[in-house]
């Protein structure tokens, strides 16, 4: 029986012809051309989504730190810490370090010296994860080719500084001053231009006139390395994603969202018209 089966198999087995082999290779090539880009696109979309979610979580950590700071101090941190000559030494970010599990770093900093003093500046290279956006870091790593040490010193998270905002240089603002409500007021935004996280540099209110743009625009304003918009932190600790836009209506709304009260021309009181 075994012999007859082997004989049967041997008499019916044959190899691929050259034509059949070529057909199979063509089919494999076509399928590869169709599916590999789709797979890569899916992976890229997944990576972008993960980076945006991670960025969101970092902003939420900052929001929680803001609220904890407020619980302790009864105010939000000031945008800047000034010396006796009104020179800006540090930003609001340094004031949040104890509430971002960075007490050791906070205690190492000499808060009576400038952020870029010989003692302080090397400390800006410490890894404070809540201060960086993964999408922006990927750009700086892969395209801008910035060395790792410098990348860790940069942040894209900034407050908007100016009169009538929660952050007016060295002013301390309580949540009681939020006439528009904490769920209708932005605290922190991503910016198209990164700054050293230890520095007292943030986004001036007048730059909001440029709208919400991408970093490729070359404009310093609200924006991010995420596709289509930027993450923002609201005063109630939640986050939102604002779409890129330069329309007058969207710019007006954006500016209003960073104010403590409605602009006077919109029926608000105590706040002058928007610049």
DAFENHU-V348271 format. One record per backbone hydrogen bond with DSSP energy under -1.0 kcal/mol. CO is the residue of the C=O (numbers start at 1). NH is the residue of the N-H. E is the energy in kcal/mol with one decimal. If there is no record, write none. Layout:
CO&NH&E ; CO&NH&E
This chain:
1&5&-2.2 ; 2&6&-2.4 ; 3&7&-2.5 ; 4&8&-2.3 ; 5&9&-2.8 ; 6&10&-2.6 ; 7&11&-1.8 ; 8&12&-1.0 ; 9&13&-1.4 ; 17&21&-2.3 ; 18&22&-2.2 ; 19&23&-2.2 ; 20&24&-2.4 ; 21&25&-2.3 ; 22&26&-2.3 ; 23&27&-2.4 ; 24&28&-2.5 ; 25&29&-2.4 ; 26&30&-2.5 ; 27&31&-2.6 ; 28&32&-2.4 ; 29&33&-2.4 ; 30&34&-1.7 ; 31&35&-2.8 ; 32&36&-2.2 ; 35&39&-2.7 ; 36&40&-3.0 ; 37&41&-2.8 ; 38&42&-2.3 ; 39&43&-2.5 ; 40&44&-2.6 ; 41&45&-2.6 ; 42&46&-2.3 ; 43&47&-2.6 ; 44&48&-2.7 ; 45&49&-2.4 ; 46&50&-2.4 ; 47&51&-2.5 ; 48&52&-2.3 ; 49&53&-2.3 ; 50&54&-2.5 ; 51&55&-2.5 ; 52&56&-2.3 ; 53&57&-2.3 ; 54&58&-2.1 ; 55&59&-2.2 ; 56&60&-2.1 ; 57&61&-2.1 ; 58&62&-2.1 ; 59&63&-2.5 ; 60&64&-2.6 ; 61&65&-2.3 ; 62&66&-2.4 ; 63&67&-2.2 ; 64&68&-2.4 ; 65&69&-2.7 ; 66&70&-2.4 ; 67&71&-2.4 ; 68&72&-1.8 ; 69&73&-3.3 ; 70&74&-2.6 ; 79&92&-1.1 ; 81&89&-3.6 ; 81&90&-1.1 ; 83&86&-2.1 ; 87&83&-2.1 ; 89&115&-1.7 ; 90&81&-2.6 ; 93&96&-1.0 ; 96&99&-1.8 ; 97&100&-1.8 ; 97&102&-2.2 ; 102&106&-2.4 ; 103&107&-2.5 ; 104&108&-1.1 ; 105&109&-1.4 ; 110&113&-1.6 ; 114&117&-1.9 ; 117&121&-2.5 ; 120&123&-1.5 ; 121&124&-1.9 ; 122&125&-1.2 ; 123&126&-1.5 ; 126&128&-1.1 ; 128&131&-2.2 ; 129&132&-1.6 ; 133&137&-2.5 ; 134&138&-2.3 ; 135&139&-1.7 ; 136&140&-2.4 ; 137&141&-2.3 ; 138&142&-3.0 ; 139&143&-2.1 ; 139&144&-2.5 ; 140&146&-3.1 ; 147&151&-2.3 ; 148&152&-2.1 ; 150&153&-1.1 ; 151&154&-1.5 ; 153&197&-2.3 ; 155&195&-2.3 ; 156&191&-1.7 ; 158&189&-3.0 ; 159&203&-2.2 ; 161&205&-2.3 ; 162&165&-1.6 ; 164&260&-2.6 ; 167&162&-1.9 ; 168&171&-1.3 ; 169&80&-2.1 ; 173&76&-3.0 ; 174&177&-1.9 ; 175&178&-1.5 ; 177&179&-1.7 ; 178&181&-1.3 ; 181&184&-1.4 ; 182&236&-1.2 ; 185&235&-2.5 ; 188&233&-3.3 ; 189&158&-2.8 ; 190&223&-1.5 ; 195&155&-2.8 ; 196&199&-1.7 ; 203&161&-2.2 ; 204&207&-1.7 ; 205&208&-2.0 ; 206&209&-1.4 ; 207&210&-1.6 ; 208&211&-2.0 ; 212&245&-1.7 ; 214&217&-1.9 ; 215&218&-1.5 ; 221&192&-2.2 ; 222&213&-2.4 ; 228&244&-2.7 ; 230&242&-2.7 ; 231&190&-1.4 ; 232&240&-2.2 ; 233&187&-3.5 ; 233&188&-1.2 ; 234&237&-1.9 ; 238&234&-2.9 ; 240&232&-2.6 ; 242&230&-2.2 ; 245&212&-2.6 ; 247&251&-2.4 ; 248&252&-2.3 ; 249&253&-2.1 ; 250&254&-2.6 ; 251&255&-2.5 ; 252&256&-2.1 ; 253&257&-2.2 ; 255&258&-1.0 ; 256&259&-1.9 ; 257&186&-3.4 ; 260&180&-1.7 ; 263&266&-1.6 ; 263&268&-1.8 ; 264&267&-1.8
